[in-house]
């Protein structure tokens, strides 16, 4: 899984940290996903895997692990078009910066999702999942960021270095329990808003609703599920984006989100980190389930994410592409309705049903 040579102690440490923000667990039980000790999924049994079962599965199990670094050439990558993102036009646009990091731009707003522009998805700089492909830009290349939305606290979605570089200029919208982590890392508490599932915040021309996902949280050994995980519905005037974060599949919650939203113009849906299924299925969708989410949401356009940037699981890159091709065909979803973007690419997205996607 990780391309590095390390002692067994370092491997153990990294596995602990990957599988697992330390904050106080909520005590008030006010919804089905709240417990006295933290949070839980509603439509999935608890994920019982721990660091030892992960190590056993990864290093001593029978499941083959592809070497994604050898297939990295299959991931489309381009340098970000800096004039385009620094001075966007009047139409809404999406730029994929790799993994689950997108720059959303419309109505004068610049919004980042789960920003990670570090070389590794790891608490340390010398080991851990390393980028398979070059970064399309540096953080300094971005326009001023107005809002950052965070799905959960895993290292590949909540990156300490990137957040500290962004500083207190943006507003941070985070799931319950994560405020303390941001304050501990120097972010002004007045810039942070925690939301529970289905809570909404309006900021200027946009509204942000924390919607459910099926996942878990932890950054260490003793804070499992103390903070919430979420997807996000972002409504910017006449343009609506759903950001899936990281999630497993169930047949209830994504249909609820689709029913709740008047429409979803663009859905950002994970397709990677899904093998072996016996270990990953509860918390990571495979491409077939990703297409099911697209259909459950009734999204007009979906963009694939959470693949081709860091190797976090056993499947190969070609396998991911093949599985998405098969899923679209079997579920009768056109390729143009569930797209693979190049890392670094900017897409101007439609505002009316008769417009198709237009890649810059």
VEXMI-379814 format. One record per residue (C-alpha): x, y, z; residue in three letters. Coordinates in nm, 3 decimals, m for minus. Layout:
N
TORDO       xx       yy       zz    r
TORDO        X        Y        Z  ALA
...
***
This chain:
360
TORDO       xx       yy       zz    r
TORDO    0.000    0.000    0.000  UNK
TORDO    0.266    0.250    0.095  UNK
TORDO    0.579    0.282   m0.120  UNK
TORDO    0.844    0.326    0.142  UNK
TORDO    1.099    0.122    0.329  UNK
TORDO    1.065    0.152    0.705  UNK
TORDO    1.112   m0.040    1.022  UNK
TORDO    0.821   m0.239    1.156  UNK
TORDO    0.775    0.028    1.423  UNK
TORDO    0.727    0.302    1.163  UNK
TORDO    0.492    0.081    0.961  UNK
TORDO    0.288    0.020    1.274  UNK
TORDO    0.277    0.390    1.358  UNK
TORDO    0.164    0.490    1.009  UNK
TORDO   m0.100    0.219    0.996  UNK
TORDO   m0.237    0.340    1.330  UNK
TORDO   m0.250    0.697    1.211  UNK
TORDO   m0.400    0.608    0.873  UNK
TORDO   m0.670    0.392    1.021  UNK
TORDO   m0.745    0.637    1.285  UNK
TORDO   m0.797    1.492    1.590  UNK
TORDO   m0.833    1.461    1.918  UNK
TORDO   m1.137    1.633    2.061  UNK
TORDO   m1.386    1.574    2.334  UNK
TORDO   m1.659    1.328    2.248  UNK
TORDO   m2.011    1.470    2.244  UNK
TORDO   m2.223    1.364    2.537  UNK
TORDO   m2.572    1.464    2.434  UNK
TORDO   m2.756    1.198    2.233  UNK
TORDO   m2.996    1.393    2.012  UNK
TORDO   m3.012    1.197    1.686  UNK
TORDO   m2.970    0.837    1.570  UNK
TORDO   m2.612    0.900    1.459  UNK
TORDO   m2.520    1.045    1.801  UNK
TORDO   m2.413    0.822    2.088  UNK
TORDO   m2.290    0.894    2.438  UNK
TORDO   m1.935    0.822    2.321  UNK
TORDO   m1.936    0.987    1.981  UNK
TORDO   m2.100    0.917    1.647  UNK
TORDO   m2.212    0.616    1.448  UNK
TORDO   m2.345    0.517    1.109  UNK
TORDO   m2.718    0.454    1.094  UNK
TORDO   m2.738    0.202    0.808  UNK
TORDO   m2.418    0.007    0.859  UNK
TORDO   m2.283   m0.216    1.131  UNK
TORDO   m1.976   m0.079    1.312  UNK
TORDO   m1.648   m0.122    1.129  UNK
TORDO   m1.462   m0.353    1.365  UNK
TORDO   m1.121   m0.335    1.198  UNK
TORDO   m0.833   m0.204    1.405  UNK
TORDO   m0.465   m0.143    1.342  UNK
TORDO   m0.377   m0.505    1.398  UNK
TORDO   m0.637   m0.639    1.157  UNK
TORDO   m0.523   m0.381    0.902  UNK
TORDO   m0.160   m0.490    0.936  UNK
TORDO   m0.259   m0.852    0.908  UNK
TORDO   m0.467   m0.781    0.598  UNK
TORDO   m0.206   m0.557    0.434  UNK
TORDO    0.119   m0.738    0.501  UNK
TORDO    0.019   m1.098    0.574  UNK
TORDO   m0.314   m1.144    0.394  UNK
TORDO   m0.385   m1.327    0.072  UNK
TORDO   m0.531   m1.028   m0.116  UNK
TORDO   m0.304   m0.904   m0.396  UNK
TORDO   m0.202   m0.538   m0.385  UNK
TORDO   m0.140   m0.352   m0.707  UNK
TORDO    0.153   m0.114   m0.734  UNK
TORDO   m0.029    0.204   m0.837  UNK
TORDO    0.297    0.392   m0.881  UNK
TORDO    0.372    0.173   m1.182  UNK
TORDO    0.034    0.270   m1.330  UNK
TORDO    0.046    0.640   m1.243  UNK
TORDO    0.090    0.724   m1.611  UNK
TORDO   m0.274    0.622   m1.657  UNK
TORDO   m0.393    0.915   m1.441  UNK
TORDO   m0.458    1.222   m1.658  UNK
TORDO   m0.271    1.522   m1.516  UNK
TORDO   m0.221    1.876   m1.639  UNK
TORDO   m0.084    2.194   m1.490  UNK
TORDO   m0.366    2.405   m1.352  UNK
TORDO   m0.466    2.691   m1.579  UNK
TORDO   m0.375    2.970   m1.339  UNK
TORDO   m0.527    3.263   m1.535  UNK
TORDO   m0.854    3.069   m1.556  UNK
TORDO   m0.880    3.003   m1.183  UNK
TORDO   m0.744    3.341   m1.073  UNK
TORDO   m0.992    3.530   m1.289  UNK
TORDO   m1.285    3.295   m1.354  UNK
TORDO   m1.560    3.392   m1.594  UNK
TORDO   m1.928    3.436   m1.514  UNK
TORDO   m2.012    3.066   m1.545  UNK
TORDO   m1.959    2.823   m1.254  UNK
TORDO   m1.642    2.618   m1.277  UNK
TORDO   m1.479    2.323   m1.102  UNK
TORDO   m1.105    2.251   m1.085  UNK
TORDO   m0.985    1.912   m0.958  UNK
TORDO   m0.661    1.941   m0.761  UNK
TORDO   m0.634    1.568   m0.690  UNK
TORDO   m0.787    1.324   m0.439  UNK
TORDO   m1.088    1.498   m0.279  UNK
TORDO   m0.961    1.853   m0.330  UNK
TORDO   m1.170    2.071   m0.562  UNK
TORDO   m1.177    2.444   m0.623  UNK
TORDO   m1.535    2.558   m0.682  UNK
TORDO   m1.581    2.906   m0.829  UNK
TORDO   m1.898    3.102   m0.895  UNK
TORDO   m2.058    3.433   m0.801  UNK
TORDO   m1.720    3.566   m0.695  UNK
TORDO   m1.664    3.286   m0.440  UNK
TORDO   m1.368    3.051   m0.417  UNK
TORDO   m1.445    2.733   m0.223  UNK
TORDO   m1.204    2.449   m0.143  UNK
TORDO   m1.305    2.096   m0.046  UNK
TORDO   m1.084    1.877    0.178  UNK
TORDO   m0.766    2.060    0.077  UNK
TORDO   m0.446    1.857    0.072  UNK
TORDO   m0.155    1.994   m0.128  UNK
TORDO    0.117    1.815    0.066  UNK
TORDO    0.337    1.548   m0.086  UNK
TORDO    0.214    1.281    0.154  UNK
TORDO   m0.118    1.200    0.320  UNK
TORDO    0.055    1.140    0.650  UNK
TORDO    0.134    1.299    0.985  UNK
TORDO    0.505    1.281    0.901  UNK
TORDO    0.700    1.410    0.603  UNK
TORDO    0.931    1.111    0.560  UNK
TORDO    0.683    0.825    0.522  UNK
TORDO    0.322    0.744    0.442  UNK
TORDO    0.113    0.749    0.124  UNK
TORDO    0.301    0.961   m0.129  UNK
TORDO    0.159    1.142   m0.428  UNK
TORDO    0.148    0.923   m0.735  UNK
TORDO    0.130    1.221   m0.968  UNK
TORDO    0.267    1.577   m0.957  UNK
TORDO    0.070    1.850   m0.783  UNK
TORDO   m0.109    2.063   m1.046  UNK
TORDO   m0.024    2.382   m0.854  UNK
TORDO    0.112    2.517   m0.528  UNK
TORDO   m0.110    2.661   m0.259  UNK
TORDO    0.028    3.006   m0.339  UNK
TORDO   m0.109    2.974   m0.693  UNK
TORDO   m0.469    2.969   m0.570  UNK
TORDO   m0.690    3.276   m0.561  UNK
TORDO   m0.794    3.399   m0.214  UNK
TORDO   m1.009    3.124   m0.062  UNK
TORDO   m1.341    3.228    0.092  UNK
TORDO   m1.469    2.896    0.230  UNK
TORDO   m1.314    2.558    0.309  UNK
TORDO   m1.543    2.258    0.364  UNK
TORDO   m1.412    1.951    0.543  UNK
TORDO   m1.573    1.608    0.528  UNK
TORDO   m1.386    1.435    0.814  UNK
TORDO   m1.056    1.419    0.994  UNK
TORDO   m0.857    1.144    0.818  UNK
TORDO   m0.511    1.250    0.705  UNK
TORDO   m0.593    1.236    0.334  UNK
TORDO   m0.885    1.477    0.386  UNK
TORDO   m0.768    1.702    0.669  UNK
TORDO   m0.407    1.800    0.607  UNK
TORDO   m0.232    1.992    0.882  UNK
TORDO    0.026    2.162    0.660  UNK
TORDO   m0.229    2.282    0.406  UNK
TORDO   m0.468    2.416    0.671  UNK
TORDO   m0.190    2.602    0.852  UNK
TORDO   m0.083    2.761    0.523  UNK
TORDO   m0.441    2.867    0.447  UNK
TORDO   m0.460    3.025    0.791  UNK
TORDO   m0.756    3.217    0.928  UNK
TORDO   m0.857    3.403    0.613  UNK
TORDO   m1.118    3.150    0.492  UNK
TORDO   m1.432    3.042    0.672  UNK
TORDO   m1.410    2.675    0.772  UNK
TORDO   m1.721    2.457    0.769  UNK
TORDO   m1.661    2.131    0.952  UNK
TORDO   m1.858    1.841    1.099  UNK
TORDO   m1.932    1.833    1.471  UNK
TORDO   m1.634    1.800    1.702  UNK
TORDO   m1.364    1.939    1.472  UNK
TORDO   m1.352    2.301    1.592  UNK
TORDO   m1.093    2.222    1.859  UNK
TORDO   m0.851    2.069    1.609  UNK
TORDO   m0.857    2.385    1.398  UNK
TORDO   m0.813    2.614    1.697  UNK
TORDO   m0.519    2.401    1.811  UNK
TORDO   m0.363    2.459    1.469  UNK
TORDO   m0.387    2.834    1.486  UNK
TORDO   m0.721    2.900    1.315  UNK
TORDO   m0.932    3.181    1.462  UNK
TORDO   m1.233    3.019    1.632  UNK
TORDO   m1.458    3.287    1.483  UNK
TORDO   m1.379    3.149    1.138  UNK
TORDO   m1.497    2.795    1.220  UNK
TORDO   m1.854    2.665    1.211  UNK
TORDO   m1.944    2.310    1.313  UNK
TORDO   m2.255    2.157    1.158  UNK
TORDO   m2.448    1.841    1.228  UNK
TORDO   m2.614    1.642    0.950  UNK
TORDO   m2.892    1.843    0.786  UNK
TORDO   m2.790    2.169    0.950  UNK
TORDO   m2.753    2.459    0.709  UNK
TORDO   m2.547    2.777    0.713  UNK
TORDO   m2.596    3.072    0.480  UNK
TORDO   m2.293    3.282    0.391  UNK
TORDO   m2.347    3.558    0.138  UNK
TORDO   m2.495    3.420   m0.185  UNK
TORDO   m2.438    3.056   m0.082  UNK
TORDO   m2.586    2.806    0.159  UNK
TORDO   m2.404    2.501    0.292  UNK
TORDO   m2.580    2.195    0.428  UNK
TORDO   m2.395    1.914    0.604  UNK
TORDO   m2.549    1.598    0.465  UNK
TORDO   m2.494    1.235    0.574  UNK
TORDO   m2.222    1.001    0.461  UNK
TORDO   m2.127    0.651    0.576  UNK
TORDO   m1.778    0.661    0.716  UNK
TORDO   m1.584    0.703    1.042  UNK
TORDO   m1.328    0.931    1.203  UNK
TORDO   m1.001    0.913    1.394  UNK
TORDO   m0.650    1.059    1.389  UNK
TORDO   m0.502    0.851    1.669  UNK
TORDO   m0.551    0.543    1.882  UNK
TORDO   m0.807    0.675    2.127  UNK
TORDO   m1.039    0.914    1.942  UNK
TORDO   m1.237    0.682    1.716  UNK
TORDO   m1.564    0.840    1.600  UNK
TORDO   m1.537    1.129    1.846  UNK
TORDO   m1.586    1.371    1.556  UNK
TORDO   m1.854    1.351    1.289  UNK
TORDO   m1.811    1.286    0.916  UNK
TORDO   m2.030    1.443    0.648  UNK
TORDO   m2.090    1.516    0.284  UNK
TORDO   m2.187    1.868    0.178  UNK
TORDO   m2.460    2.026   m0.033  UNK
TORDO   m2.338    2.364   m0.157  UNK
TORDO   m2.595    2.593   m0.318  UNK
TORDO   m2.459    2.902   m0.490  UNK
TORDO   m2.759    3.086   m0.627  UNK
TORDO   m2.862    2.882   m0.933  UNK
TORDO   m2.577    2.627   m0.911  UNK
TORDO   m2.577    2.330   m0.670  UNK
TORDO   m2.281    2.105   m0.596  UNK
TORDO   m2.275    1.795   m0.376  UNK
TORDO   m1.939    1.695   m0.233  UNK
TORDO   m1.932    1.333   m0.119  UNK
TORDO   m1.615    1.341    0.092  UNK
TORDO   m1.544    0.976    0.173  UNK
TORDO   m1.822    0.723    0.210  UNK
TORDO   m1.955    0.373    0.188  UNK
TORDO   m2.291    0.299    0.027  UNK
TORDO   m2.637    0.247    0.165  UNK
TORDO   m2.965    0.267   m0.027  UNK
TORDO   m3.124    0.529    0.201  UNK
TORDO   m2.917    0.837    0.272  UNK
TORDO   m2.816    0.936   m0.080  UNK
TORDO   m3.175    0.910   m0.196  UNK
TORDO   m3.269    1.133    0.098  UNK
TORDO   m3.013    1.387   m0.016  UNK
TORDO   m3.144    1.370   m0.371  UNK
TORDO   m3.499    1.424   m0.245  UNK
TORDO   m3.388    1.712   m0.023  UNK
TORDO   m3.208    1.902   m0.298  UNK
TORDO   m3.410    2.088   m0.557  UNK
TORDO   m3.148    1.972   m0.803  UNK
TORDO   m2.782    1.873   m0.804  UNK
TORDO   m2.593    2.016   m1.098  UNK
TORDO   m2.257    1.859   m1.011  UNK
TORDO   m2.183    1.569   m0.776  UNK
TORDO   m1.826    1.501   m0.665  UNK
TORDO   m1.818    1.128   m0.591  UNK
TORDO   m1.534    0.904   m0.470  UNK
TORDO   m1.448    0.599   m0.680  UNK
TORDO   m1.119    0.478   m0.525  UNK
TORDO   m0.981    0.303   m0.214  UNK
TORDO   m1.222    0.009   m0.236  UNK
TORDO   m1.027   m0.317   m0.240  UNK
TORDO   m1.031   m0.565   m0.075  UNK
TORDO   m1.407   m0.538   m0.039  UNK
TORDO   m1.428   m0.747    0.279  UNK
TORDO   m1.221   m0.478    0.452  UNK
TORDO   m1.322   m0.160    0.268  UNK
TORDO   m1.687   m0.201    0.169  UNK
TORDO   m1.855   m0.044    0.472  UNK
TORDO   m1.667    0.284    0.440  UNK
TORDO   m1.552    0.317    0.077  UNK
TORDO   m1.769    0.283   m0.231  UNK
TORDO   m1.646    0.101   m0.536  UNK
TORDO   m1.714    0.244   m0.884  UNK
TORDO   m2.042    0.052   m0.916  UNK
TORDO   m2.168    0.202   m0.590  UNK
TORDO   m2.040    0.544   m0.696  UNK
TORDO   m2.261    0.525   m1.003  UNK
TORDO   m2.550    0.415   m0.780  UNK
TORDO   m2.495    0.731   m0.572  UNK
TORDO   m2.504    0.937   m0.893  UNK
TORDO   m2.841    0.782   m0.971  UNK
TORDO   m2.974    0.811   m0.614  UNK
TORDO   m2.888    1.182   m0.612  UNK
TORDO   m3.040    1.231   m0.956  UNK
TORDO   m2.730    1.436   m1.033  UNK
TORDO   m2.708    1.595   m1.374  UNK
TORDO   m2.329    1.553   m1.387  UNK
TORDO   m2.091    1.359   m1.162  UNK
TORDO   m1.712    1.389   m1.143  UNK
TORDO   m1.494    1.109   m1.012  UNK
TORDO   m1.256    1.180   m0.724  UNK
TORDO   m1.061    1.002   m0.449  UNK
TORDO   m0.849    0.802   m0.690  UNK
TORDO   m0.517    0.835   m0.870  UNK
TORDO   m0.351    1.064   m0.613  UNK
TORDO   m0.253    0.852   m0.311  UNK
TORDO   m0.256    0.473   m0.293  UNK
TORDO   m0.473    0.382    0.005  UNK
TORDO   m0.592    0.034   m0.090  UNK
TORDO   m0.527   m0.271   m0.304  UNK
TORDO   m0.689   m0.204   m0.642  UNK
TORDO   m0.492   m0.091   m0.943  UNK
TORDO   m0.551    0.227   m1.140  UNK
TORDO   m0.647    0.039   m1.456  UNK
TORDO   m0.883   m0.171   m1.245  UNK
TORDO   m1.053    0.144   m1.118  UNK
TORDO   m1.097    0.280   m1.470  UNK
TORDO   m1.227   m0.054   m1.597  UNK
TORDO   m1.468   m0.089   m1.305  UNK
TORDO   m1.610    0.258   m1.367  UNK
TORDO   m1.649    0.184   m1.739  UNK
TORDO   m1.837   m0.138   m1.655  UNK
TORDO   m2.053    0.029   m1.389  UNK
TORDO   m2.165    0.304   m1.624  UNK
TORDO   m2.250    0.051   m1.894  UNK
TORDO   m2.440   m0.183   m1.661  UNK
TORDO   m2.637    0.100   m1.502  UNK
TORDO   m2.695    0.278   m1.833  UNK
TORDO   m2.521    0.599   m1.731  UNK
TORDO   m2.353    0.784   m2.015  UNK
TORDO   m1.982    0.853   m1.992  UNK
TORDO   m2.061    1.222   m2.032  UNK
TORDO   m2.280    1.206   m1.720  UNK
TORDO   m2.010    1.057   m1.492  UNK
TORDO   m1.674    1.191   m1.598  UNK
TORDO   m1.310    1.132   m1.527  UNK
TORDO   m1.135    1.469   m1.508  UNK
TORDO   m0.766    1.532   m1.539  UNK
TORDO   m0.598    1.644   m1.220  UNK
TORDO   m0.547    2.017   m1.269  UNK
TORDO   m0.827    2.052   m1.525  UNK
TORDO   m1.097    2.317   m1.499  UNK
TORDO   m1.448    2.245   m1.618  UNK
TORDO   m1.711    2.510   m1.684  UNK
TORDO   m2.036    2.343   m1.583  UNK
TORDO   m2.387    2.390   m1.717  UNK
TORDO   m2.654    2.608   m1.561  UNK
TORDO   m2.944    2.496   m1.779  UNK
TORDO   m3.061    2.142   m1.867  UNK
TORDO   m2.995    2.189   m2.240  UNK
TORDO   m2.625    2.266   m2.187  UNK
TORDO   m2.365    1.991   m2.181  UNK
TORDO   m2.035    1.988   m1.992  UNK
TORDO   m1.760    2.197   m2.145  UNK
TORDO   m1.398    2.114   m2.067  UNK
TORDO   m1.151    2.397   m2.096  UNK
***
